[in-house]
């Protein structure tokens, strides 16, 4: 990247920096467990089951952190929707992504789109995440991954990864269950007619849709 300001506003750069830090500091056992976990997601078939470009996005209605019901169909009456999932406020890669998405909200809005984030976090936890990062977009608790399941993006962690997440972050206390299921860190752009126009799907949770590229897509597909 050319300068520090460009780097700081580039999500991929920030994620690569975090990956490099993990590789430098984690022990070999943890590296092996997490690598095997990513391979397991890829082999699970979830990427093939996930909703794809051209398909109709399942509608949903969920309460936001303030208890107000939010429906995808209502937002689509206003314009396109950038719909993204994050795993939880315990996930450092998710927190970086949410911060960068917040920075890009003006770009989405300038192109007639609203951002909605879904998470398996319990409402109290998602409210903490909203307040911590001063998020100015809808963050909805999809408890039990019900909506994520309708999009075909739910997978089960390996036992070893689940144990590490529990020991390090207390994941079950965030999600209110011990299913060890999570959604892919997927991002969709949904057109006003309900069709998916863009899909970012990756077995590796450390890879995310670049917010500025989402804005470019919206600009090119008005």
N, C-alpha and C positions, 0 to 999 in steps of 0.2 A: 504494500500500500504506500501511497505517496507521502502522506504526512500523518501525524498523530490524530488530528481531528477526523480525517477520513477513516482511519483505523477504528477509532472509538465509535463511529457511527455505523460500522460494518459488522453485522452480527456474526457472519462466518469467521471473521478475524478474531472476535472475542471468544467464540466457541473453540476455535483451533488453539487459542492461547490456554484455555481451560483444559483441553485435552492434553496439551503438552505438559502442563503443570501436574496433571494426574500421572502421566507416564513417568515423570521425573520423581515423584514422591511416593507413589503407591508401591506396596510390596508385590512380588511376583504372583502370589496366590490371588490377591484381589484382582490383578490384571487378568489372570487366566479366567477367573469366575465371571467378570464383566464381559470379557470377549466371548466366552461361551454363551452368555446370556443373549448377546446381540445375534449370534449365529442361530440360536434357538428361535428367536423371533422371526428371522428370515425363513427358517425351515418350517415354521408353523402354518404357512399358507395364508397368513393374515393379509399380506399385501395383495393377494389375488382376490380375497373376499371383500376387501374395502371398496366402497363406492368410488367410481371412476368418472373421468370427464365424459360428459354427455348423458350421464344418468340423472334421475330426479333425486334431489336431496330430500331425505325424510324430514317432514315438518316436526316440530317439537314445541312444547311450552314448558318452561322451567321458571322457578322463582329466582330472582337475583338476590344479592346479599342483603337487600332491604326487605325481602319478602314480596316484591312486586313481580307478578307473572310476566314473563317475556316470551313471545312466540316468534319463531323464525318467519312465519308467514306474514306477520305484522311488519317486520322489518323489511321484508322483500317488497312491500307496497311503497316503501320510501326509496328503494334503490337496491344495488347489489349488496351482498353480505360477504365479508371476509370472516370465515368461521375457522377457529383454530382450537386445538386442544393442548392443555398443559397437564403434566402428571401430578403436580402438587407444589406447594410453596417450599417443600423440603428439597426440591430438585434444583440444584444450582444452574443447570442449563436452561431450565424453564424460567427461572428468575431473570437471567440475562435476556432471554427471548421476550418476555413480557415488557421489560424496560425498553427494548428496541422497538417493539410494536407500538408502545405508547408514543415514542418519538415520531413514528410514522403516521399516526392517526390523522394529522392534518392532510397528508397526501391522499389517504383513503377518502376522506370527506370531500376533498377538492375534486375527486373523480366519482362522486355520488355513491360512495360505499360506506357502510358501517361495519365496525369490528365487533365480533362476539367471541368470547373465549369460554370454553367449557372445561370442567375439571372434575375428577372424582372426589375432590376435597369436600368435606362437610361444610355447610354454609358459614359457620363461625370461622373456620380455617380460611375459606376463600375470602371472607371479609378482611381477615388479617393480611392476606396477600394483597388485596386491593389497596388497603391503607398503607402498607409498607412501601409500595411502589407508586402510590398516588395514581392509580389507573383510572383513566377517564373514559372507559368503555365498559360494556356489559360483561360481567364475569358470572357465569352460571354454574351452580353445583349440580353435576350429573351423578348423583349418588348411586352407587352400584353399577355405574357405566351403562345405564339403560339406553341413553341416546347414542353413545359411542357404539353400542352393540348394533343398533339399527343402521349405523354407517359401516359396520363390519370391521372396525378397527381395534377390537379388544383382543388382548393376548394374555397368557398366564406367564408370570415370571418363573424362572427355574427356582428350585428350592434354595440353591446356594445364594442366588442374587436376592431372593426374598429375605433370607436370614440377614444378609448384610444391610439391606435397606432398613430392616427392623432395628438392628443393632445401632446403626448410624443415625437414622432419622425418625424412627418410630412411625413408619409409614401407616400402619393400621390405625393409629390414633388420628391421623389426618383424614383417612378415608372411611373410618367407622366400620370397617370389616377386615377380615383376615383372608379374603379370597385370593390375594396376591395377583389380582388382575389389574391391568393398566391399559389405557388407550395408547395407540401410537401418537406421537407428537405430530399429528396430521394438520394440514391447513388446506382449506377449500375456498374458492371464490364461487359464490352461487349467484346466478343471474336472476333477474326479476321474475322470470317464468319458472323458477325453481330448479332449473338445470344447472349442473355443475360445469363451470367453464374452466376451472383450474384445480389441479389436485397436487399437493406435495405429500408423498408417502415414502417413508424410509424406515427400515428395520432398526437403524441406529438412532437412538433417541438423542444423540449428541449433534445430529444434523437437523437443521430447521430451515423452513422457508425464509429467504432473505426479505425483510420487510420492504426495502426499497424496490426490489424486483416485483413485489406484489403491486406496488403503485404503478410501476412501468406497465405491467400487464393490464391494469385497469385503464390506464391512459390509452393503450393500444386497442382496447376492446370496448370502446364506448358505444 
